[in-house]
Amino acid sequence: MFRICLFATALFASGPLLAQAAATADQPIARASFITTMDGAFRKVDTNKDGLLTRIEIEQFERAEARAEVQARSRALFAQLDTDKSGQLSATEFAKVPLNPPRPVASALLAFDTSKDGKVSLLEHRTATLINFDRLDTDKDGLVSQAERKAGNVRR
């Protein structure tokens, strides 16, 4: 599950956070649960708790998330490559390291700064994320089902 920019990219795509809002992948997600999840994600990035997301807060969050993902991937890759489970990679094991270029960290969140003041308010954040929820909720029942997530290309 490699998702750089969990907040900036996935929050507005709403895929991973929609999945988190449901206990299992086949449960529908209620609009109220979605709002609660999105508000929690907003508060997580709003480190100074002023109700606004600044470029600095967003970039710090993205760097921390990217670092955590890289560390998790590194641990998983090491465990996969350490076939003899010695806790060390032999030259043969190390030679199997795949070389993938790093993915850039983007500040997609700033695209939702509708007032163009360099900050994203909770209202701007909710508006942007609820537009996506409403797009996915094709039958307009206030729930995003597994079928609707799949139809909307939400991976989880």
Disulfide bonds with the S-S distance in Angstrom:
none
